[in-house]
Amino acid sequence: MNILISGGSGFLGSAFSDELIKRYRTQDQKLHITWLTRNSSQAHPDDIRMMTYDALENTDNTFDVILNLAGAGIADSRWSDERKEQLLASRVKPTESLLAFIERSGVKPKLLVSGSAIGWYGTQGDKPLAEGSAFEADFSHRLCDEWEQLALKATDYGVPVAIVRTGVVIHPDGGMLGKLSLPFKLGLGGQLGDGKQIMSWVSRDDWVGAAILIIEQHLAGKIDTRQDRGLTNSSTTDDNTLKTASNTPALVYNLTAPNPVTNHTFTKEVGAWLHRPTFFTLPSPLLKLMFGEMSTLLIDGQKVLPQALLDAGYEFKQPTLKQALEGQRIK
């Protein structure tokens, strides 16, 4: 396999690359991974090739799969108007570069896997949400939807697309758990708001495993789309098919664990894992004052379920939060 990854050095891209290299080496299969970067001198593992966005404009290289993960962290800072523009640009510009490459390539990739987030569904409390569920319009939805709609343009060039809507990724190396480890270790951990909001999470190991399964099944032709079944496509369906202007398959997968938890449960589980008390509570009004509109990520819940992954036969290694935490080394 020859795969191009934008955001390859990030929290998810690096773990994905490491696991893919390990699997292909074990199976004695050929694998070439290229990270797309704006910094040609960026440090990288010896097994990884590097390519700048400028080089992408002129390369005649071909890739079996493109994994598009580039994008600034949505929870890294307060959502000012300027920050919202940065969040969108950090997703749109790399995707536009990839689309331009796909358009002019004589040999098209066999699949584009493009990142998104469960924020696409908007705030819907404890209502169960699968891939075919409707959305509530808010900034998170608009950000994710614009990114997804742009990526889906790859189908205009005959390239199948798999959109992966990611939940809260659990691993000490980064993400929410990486940010929370220090305050929890200091005994300052506590629930957010009333703690009843649902958190849809996934271990990083399962995110990587699910992404690899999606790629391998698509490349092997093991997909079941509405087009395959001779059904009419629509923007809101009871399955994971997305509407496009072409007949090229476009599917969406929720990359979340099958057992979402409340913030209260999450807080207690992390405290127990770190052997620290969790007495504190940050009230919702204080969170709104501190983080403004971005506080919706902390105090409003989403119960997003991985129905398409389960239908595809993916077996979660860490289906419960306790298993996900116990499988990690405390740093």
C-alpha positions as CSV (number, residue, x, y, z in Angstrom):
1,M,0.0,0.0,0.0
2,N,1.1,3.5,-0.8
3,I,-0.6,6.0,1.5
4,L,-0.4,9.8,1.8
5,I,-1.4,11.4,5.2
6,S,-2.0,15.0,6.0
7,G,-1.6,15.6,9.7
8,G,0.6,12.5,9.9
9,S,2.7,13.8,12.7
10,G,-0.3,14.5,14.9
11,F,-1.9,12.7,17.8
12,L,-3.8,10.3,15.6
13,G,-1.7,10.3,12.4
14,S,1.5,9.2,14.2
15,A,-0.3,6.4,16.0
16,F,-2.0,5.3,12.8
17,S,1.4,5.2,11.0
18,D,3.1,3.3,13.7
19,E,0.4,0.6,13.8
20,L,0.2,0.3,10.0
21,I,4.0,-0.1,9.8
22,K,3.9,-2.8,12.5
23,R,1.1,-4.7,10.8
24,Y,2.6,-4.6,7.3
25,R,6.0,-5.6,8.6
26,T,4.5,-8.6,10.4
27,Q,2.7,-9.6,7.3
28,D,5.8,-9.0,5.1
29,Q,3.9,-6.7,2.8
30,K,5.1,-3.6,1.1
31,L,4.1,-0.3,2.6
32,H,5.0,3.3,1.8
33,I,3.8,6.1,4.1
34,T,4.2,9.7,3.1
35,W,3.4,12.6,5.5
36,L,2.2,15.8,3.9
37,T,3.8,18.8,5.7
38,R,4.4,22.5,5.4
39,N,7.8,22.1,7.0
40,S,10.3,20.1,5.0
41,S,12.7,19.8,8.0
42,Q,10.1,18.3,10.3
43,A,11.4,15.4,12.4
44,H,9.9,12.0,11.4
45,P,10.5,8.3,11.8
46,D,12.9,6.6,9.4
47,D,10.1,4.6,7.9
48,I,8.1,7.7,6.9
49,R,8.6,9.7,3.7
50,M,8.0,13.5,3.7
51,M,6.4,15.7,1.1
52,T,5.6,19.4,1.3
53,Y,2.4,20.9,0.0
54,D,4.4,22.8,-2.6
55,A,5.9,19.5,-3.8
56,L,2.4,18.0,-4.0
57,E,1.5,20.5,-6.6
58,N,4.0,19.1,-9.1
59,T,4.5,15.4,-8.1
60,D,3.7,12.6,-10.4
61,N,3.6,10.1,-7.4
62,T,0.5,8.0,-7.1
63,F,-1.2,6.8,-3.9
64,D,-3.6,4.0,-3.1
65,V,-5.1,5.9,-0.1
66,I,-5.2,9.4,1.1
67,L,-5.8,10.0,4.9
68,N,-6.8,13.6,5.5
69,L,-6.4,14.5,9.2
70,A,-5.0,18.1,9.1
71,G,-6.8,20.6,11.2
72,A,-6.2,22.8,14.3
73,G,-7.6,21.5,17.6
74,I,-11.2,22.7,18.1
75,A,-10.8,22.9,21.9
76,D,-7.4,24.5,22.0
77,S,-8.5,28.0,22.6
78,R,-11.6,30.2,22.9
79,W,-13.8,30.6,19.8
80,S,-13.2,34.2,18.8
81,D,-14.2,35.2,15.3
82,E,-10.6,35.0,14.3
83,R,-10.2,31.6,15.9
84,K,-13.2,30.3,14.0
85,E,-11.7,31.4,10.8
86,Q,-8.4,29.6,11.7
87,L,-10.2,26.4,12.5
88,L,-12.0,26.4,9.2
89,A,-8.9,27.4,7.2
90,S,-6.7,24.7,8.8
91,R,-9.1,22.1,7.5
92,V,-10.2,23.6,4.2
93,K,-6.7,24.6,2.8
94,P,-5.1,21.1,3.1
95,T,-8.3,19.5,1.7
96,E,-8.3,21.8,-1.3
97,S,-4.6,20.9,-1.9
98,L,-5.5,17.2,-1.9
99,L,-8.5,17.8,-4.2
100,A,-6.3,19.6,-6.7
101,F,-3.8,16.7,-6.6
102,I,-6.6,14.2,-7.1
103,E,-8.1,16.2,-10.0
104,R,-4.8,16.3,-12.0
105,S,-3.7,12.8,-11.2
106,G,-3.7,10.3,-14.0
107,V,-4.0,7.4,-11.6
108,K,-6.6,8.3,-9.0
109,P,-6.4,7.1,-5.4
110,K,-8.6,4.2,-4.6
111,L,-10.0,5.9,-1.4
112,L,-9.9,9.2,0.4
113,V,-10.5,8.9,4.2
114,S,-11.2,12.4,5.5
115,G,-11.5,13.5,9.1
116,S,-14.5,15.1,10.8
117,A,-15.9,15.0,14.3
118,I,-19.1,14.1,16.1
119,G,-19.6,17.8,16.4
120,W,-21.3,17.4,13.0
121,Y,-24.5,16.3,14.9
122,G,-24.6,19.4,17.1
123,T,-25.8,19.4,20.7
124,Q,-28.6,16.8,21.1
125,G,-28.3,15.7,24.8
126,D,-28.8,12.0,25.4
127,K,-30.6,11.2,22.1
128,P,-28.9,8.2,20.5
129,L,-27.2,9.3,17.2
130,A,-26.0,6.9,14.5
131,E,-24.6,7.8,11.1
132,G,-28.0,8.4,9.5
133,S,-29.2,10.8,12.3
134,A,-30.1,14.4,11.6
135,F,-28.1,17.4,13.0
136,E,-28.7,20.5,15.1
137,A,-27.1,23.6,13.5
138,D,-24.3,25.2,15.5
139,F,-20.7,26.2,14.9
140,S,-19.4,22.7,15.4
141,H,-21.8,21.4,12.9
142,R,-21.1,24.1,10.3
143,L,-17.3,23.6,10.7
144,C,-17.5,19.8,10.3
145,D,-20.1,20.0,7.5
146,E,-18.1,22.4,5.4
147,W,-15.0,20.2,5.8
148,E,-17.0,17.1,4.9
149,Q,-18.7,18.6,1.9
150,L,-15.4,19.8,0.5
151,A,-13.9,16.3,0.9
152,L,-16.9,14.7,-0.8
153,K,-15.9,16.6,-4.0
154,A,-13.3,13.8,-4.5
155,T,-16.2,11.6,-5.7
156,D,-16.6,14.0,-8.7
157,Y,-13.2,12.5,-9.9
158,G,-14.3,8.9,-9.2
159,V,-12.5,8.6,-5.9
160,P,-14.6,6.9,-3.1
161,V,-14.7,8.8,0.2
162,A,-15.0,7.6,3.8
163,I,-15.7,10.4,6.3
164,V,-14.7,9.5,9.9
165,R,-16.5,11.5,12.6
166,T,-14.3,11.2,15.7
167,G,-15.4,11.4,19.3
168,V,-13.2,12.3,22.3
169,V,-10.0,10.2,21.8
170,I,-8.6,8.6,25.0
171,H,-4.8,8.2,25.4
172,P,-2.3,9.8,27.8
173,D,-0.1,11.1,25.0
174,G,-2.6,13.8,24.1
175,G,-6.2,14.8,23.5
176,M,-8.5,15.4,26.4
177,L,-6.8,12.9,28.7
178,G,-3.4,14.4,28.1
179,K,-4.7,17.8,29.1
180,L,-6.5,16.5,32.2
181,S,-3.8,14.3,33.6
182,L,-1.9,17.1,35.4
183,P,-4.9,18.7,37.2
184,F,-6.2,15.3,38.2
185,K,-2.8,14.3,39.5
186,L,-2.8,17.5,41.6
187,G,-6.1,16.5,43.1
188,L,-8.0,19.2,41.2
189,G,-10.0,16.9,39.0
190,G,-13.8,17.2,39.0
191,Q,-16.9,17.0,37.0
192,L,-18.0,19.8,34.6
193,G,-21.4,21.3,35.2
194,D,-24.0,18.9,36.5
195,G,-22.0,16.0,35.1
196,K,-25.0,14.5,33.3
197,Q,-23.8,15.4,29.8
198,I,-23.0,12.4,27.7
199,M,-19.4,11.9,26.4
200,S,-18.9,9.9,23.3
201,W,-15.3,8.7,23.4
202,V,-13.0,6.2,21.7
203,S,-9.6,4.8,22.7
204,R,-6.8,5.8,20.4
205,D,-6.0,2.2,19.8
206,D,-9.6,1.5,18.6
207,W,-9.5,4.7,16.5
208,V,-6.5,3.4,14.7
209,G,-7.9,-0.1,14.4
210,A,-11.2,1.2,13.1
211,A,-9.5,3.4,10.5
212,I,-7.4,0.5,9.3
213,L,-10.4,-1.7,9.0
214,I,-12.3,0.9,7.0
215,I,-9.4,1.3,4.6
216,E,-8.8,-2.5,4.2
217,Q,-12.5,-3.2,3.6
218,H,-12.9,-0.4,1.0
219,L,-9.8,-1.6,-0.8
220,A,-11.1,-5.2,-0.8
221,G,-14.4,-4.1,-2.1
222,K,-16.2,-5.2,1.1
223,I,-18.6,-2.2,1.2
224,D,-22.4,-2.1,1.1
225,T,-23.7,1.2,-0.2
226,R,-27.2,2.2,-1.2
227,Q,-26.0,2.4,-4.8
228,D,-24.8,-1.3,-4.5
229,R,-28.3,-2.2,-3.3
230,G,-30.0,-0.2,-6.0
231,L,-31.6,2.2,-3.6
232,T,-32.1,5.9,-3.9
233,N,-29.6,8.0,-2.1
234,S,-30.7,10.8,0.3
235,S,-29.0,13.3,2.6
236,T,-30.5,11.7,5.7
237,T,-30.6,7.9,5.6
238,D,-31.0,5.0,7.9
239,D,-27.5,3.8,7.0
240,N,-24.1,5.5,6.6
241,T,-24.3,6.6,2.9
242,L,-23.8,10.2,2.1
243,K,-25.4,12.1,-0.8
244,T,-23.1,13.2,-3.6
245,A,-23.5,14.4,-7.2
246,S,-22.0,11.2,-8.5
247,N,-22.5,7.4,-8.2
248,T,-19.1,7.0,-6.6
249,P,-19.5,5.6,-3.0
250,A,-19.3,8.0,-0.1
251,L,-19.8,6.6,3.4
252,V,-19.6,8.0,6.9
253,Y,-18.4,6.2,10.1
254,N,-18.7,7.3,13.7
255,L,-15.4,6.6,15.4
256,T,-16.7,6.3,18.9
257,A,-16.8,3.5,21.4
258,P,-20.2,1.6,21.8
259,N,-20.4,2.7,25.5
260,P,-20.6,6.4,26.0
261,V,-20.5,7.7,29.5
262,T,-21.7,10.7,31.5
263,N,-19.1,13.4,32.5
264,H,-19.6,12.3,36.1
265,T,-18.7,8.7,35.3
266,F,-15.8,9.9,33.2
267,T,-14.5,12.0,36.1
268,K,-14.7,9.2,38.6
269,E,-13.1,6.7,36.2
270,V,-10.1,9.0,35.5
271,G,-9.7,9.8,39.2
272,A,-9.7,6.1,40.1
273,W,-7.2,5.3,37.3
274,L,-4.9,8.0,38.6
275,H,-5.6,7.2,42.3
276,R,-6.7,10.8,43.0
277,P,-9.8,12.3,44.5
278,T,-12.4,14.1,42.3
279,F,-14.2,16.4,44.7
280,F,-14.3,19.6,42.6
281,T,-17.1,20.8,40.3
282,L,-16.8,23.5,37.7
283,P,-20.3,25.1,37.5
284,S,-21.7,25.7,34.0
285,P,-21.9,29.5,34.5
286,L,-18.2,29.6,35.3
287,L,-17.4,27.4,32.3
288,K,-19.4,29.7,30.0
289,L,-17.6,32.7,31.5
290,M,-14.2,31.1,31.0
291,F,-14.6,29.6,27.6
292,G,-17.6,31.4,26.0
293,E,-19.2,29.6,23.1
294,M,-16.6,26.9,23.2
295,S,-18.0,25.8,26.6
296,T,-20.7,23.8,24.7
297,L,-18.0,21.2,24.1
298,L,-17.7,20.8,27.9
299,I,-21.3,21.1,29.2
300,D,-23.5,19.9,26.4
301,G,-23.6,16.2,25.6
302,Q,-23.8,13.9,22.6
303,K,-24.6,10.2,22.6
304,V,-23.0,9.1,19.3
305,L,-22.9,5.4,18.5
306,P,-20.6,3.5,16.0
307,Q,-23.4,1.7,14.2
308,A,-21.5,1.5,10.8
309,L,-18.4,0.1,12.5
310,L,-20.3,-2.5,14.3
311,D,-22.2,-3.4,11.1
312,A,-18.8,-3.7,9.4
313,G,-17.7,-6.3,11.9
314,Y,-15.2,-4.2,13.9
315,E,-14.5,-5.7,17.3
316,F,-13.5,-3.0,19.9
317,K,-10.4,-3.8,21.9
318,Q,-11.5,-1.4,24.6
319,P,-15.3,-1.0,24.5
320,T,-15.6,0.4,28.0
321,L,-13.9,3.5,29.4
322,K,-12.4,1.4,32.3
323,Q,-10.8,-0.9,29.8
324,A,-9.4,2.0,27.8
325,L,-7.8,3.6,30.8
326,E,-6.5,0.3,32.3
327,G,-4.8,-0.4,28.9
328,Q,-2.7,2.8,29.2
329,R,0.4,3.6,31.2
330,I,0.2,6.5,33.6
331,K,2.9,9.0,32.9
